[in-house]
Amino acid sequence: MKKLRTENWKSVALVVVFIGLAAMSSANASPLPGDENLVCTNATLHGTYQWNITGYIQTTTQNGGNIGDFAPIVEASYAVFDGHGTITKLVSTDNFSSGGSFTVTGTGTYIVNPDCSGSLTFNTSVGTINRHLEILDGETVDFVHTDTGVIIAGTMKKRKETKETQH
């Protein structure tokens, strides 16, 4: 009788393991809840988005506050996305330890992939700025700069429209 219980226990354990593996396999193969209908396009980004960042920018000016060749930078910005791949306006106020405050303006382009990743390029008064995007929803976008010499990441949030901003 004891041998039969041991064999039954082993059989039950094997069945439980196989069911567990099958459940994990099907869970990994299916999208997360709510993601099965998530497809992004350029139209996902439409309207005004604002953000602030802190990070580091490479500089050859050696002064107080630098970490090696990198100076701390802070930024408060907004950009207007048209829903078709064009950034019609960028306004950014930046401040870094080797240069003080300055304003950057410009326009740009962006691409949104179906998996809700993407990229953008700002064409500004100080040159081009490139970012990788991860769109959480149409309201929130995480980004990281992809340019050499810039260590910056942040989150853009869509501004709520008011009567003054509606057309």
N, C-alpha and C positions, 0 to 999 in steps of 0.2 A: 504494500500500500504506500509506503514511504517513497519508493521509486516512482510510482505513478504521479504523486504530488509534485515531485521534482521535475518530471518531464512536463507536466501540465504547466507548471510555473514558467519553465523555459519557453514553452509554446506561447503562452500568454505574453511574456516579455517580448518575444520576437514580433508578435502581432502588433503590440503597442509601439515598438520601434518603427515598424513599417508604416503604420498609420501616421506617426509623428513625422517621419521623413516625407511622406506623401503630402501632408498638410503644409510643411515648410516649403516644399517644392512648388506647390500651387500658389502659395502666398508670395513667393519670390517672382513667379511668372506673371502675376496679375498686377495691375497698377494699384497705387495707393487709393484708399477711398476718396472719391471726389476728383481724382486725377484722370479718370478714364475719358472724360470729355474735354480735358484741358489741351487746347491747341492755340498757340499764339501766332499773331501776324503783326505787321507794322501797325495796324489799327489798334492793337492792344495798348500802345503808348500814344495817347492823344490828350492834349491839354498841357497845363503848366505843372512842372515838377520842381520841387526845391529840395536842397540838401545842405548839410554842413559836414566838413571833414576835418580831421587832424591827421598829419602824416609827416613824411620827410621828402625833401627834394634835394637832389645832388647839386652842390655848388662848389665852386673853386675858391670862394671867399672864406677864409678861415677867421671866424670870430666867435665870440662867446655864444654858447648854446648849441654849437654844432656837435654832431656825433660823427667823427671822422670827416668825410667830405659831404655829409648830409646835414641840411638845416631843417629845423622844424617848420611846418607850414600849417596854417589853418585857413579855412575857406567857408564862405556862406554864399550860395549860388541858387539860381533858378534858370530853367530852360523851358521853351515852349516846343512841344512835339506836335506835328500836324496830322499824325495818324497814317501818313503815306511814305515815311522814310526821311523826312526833312525836319531839321531843328531850325525854326525860324528866328529864334532869339535866344541868346545866352548872355546873362549878366552875372559876374562873379566878383566878389570882393575877397581878396587874398591878403595874407600877411605872413611873412616869414622873417626869421631872425636876422638874415643878412640883407634885408632890403625894405622893411616896413610895409605899410599897406599900399595896395594898388588895385585898380579895377580892370577886369578883363571882360571884353565883349566879343560877340561873334555869332556864328550860325553853325550848321553842321548837318550831318547825315547819320542815319542809323538803320540797322537791319535787325529784325526780330525773327528768330527761327521757330519752327513749329513746336520744338521742345521747350520753348520759353527762355532760351538763352539768346544772346545777341551781342552786338557790338555797336559802338558809336564813335564818331570822330567829330570833335569840335574844331572848327576853323576860327581861330581867335586872333586878337590883336598881338599876341605874343607867340604865335605858332600853332601847330596842331596838337591836340590832346586826344588820346585814344583810351577807350575803356571797354572792358568785357562786362556784359550785363547778365544777370540772373533775375528774371521777372517772377516775383512771387504771385502777383495778381496785377490787375490794371492800376492799382493804387500804390504798390510798393515794389521797388526795384533795387536789388543789391548790385554794387559795381566794384570793380577793381581796375586801377590804372594799369595799362599794359606797356607804357612807354619806359624805356631805359632811364634810370636815374630818378624815378618817382616811386615812392612807396606810400600809396594812398588807397584806401578803400572806404566805402560808405554806403548809405542807403538813401535813395531818392523817394520822396513821398509826393503823391499828387495833391495839389492844392484843391480845396473845395471851391467851387464856383460861387461867386456872390452875384447880386444883381448888377454890380458895376462891371464884372468880368464877362457876363453873358452877352452874346451878340443878338 
